[in-house]
C-alpha cells in the first residue's frame, strides 16, 4: 500500500472548495486515470480524473484531480448552492479537510459576461 495525499475540487457558480485527505492505495494513479472515492454520507462513489501526480522526496505522493463535473469547462460542478453545501459537509464528515476554506468562484462567468480569456 502507498501513502497518498489526495486533493479534490468542486464548485458552485459562486464558490469553490479544495479538499484533501490522506489515504492508502495499492498503486499510484497516473495522470488521466480515474479515482472512485466513496462518500458514506451521500452513499455513493464519485469519479475524479487525476490531472497531476507529485512525488516528494519525503512524504506521501500528492494526487490532484480535476474539478468535479466541469462539463465543457463551464467552471462549476453544481447548479444549486444547496447541493454544493451538501457535498462540502458530507466530505468533511467523511474525514476530508478544507485547508483553505471556501473561496469565491472567479472562474465562472454567467450569461452576458465575457467568456474567460476574452479581451475588449
ABEGO torsion letter per residue (X at the ends): XBBBBBBBBBBBAABBBBBBBBBBBABBBBBGBBBBBBBAAAGBBBBBBBABBBBBABEBBBBBBBBBGBBGGAGBABABAAAAAAAAAAAAAAGBBBAAEBBBBAABBBBGBBBBGBBX
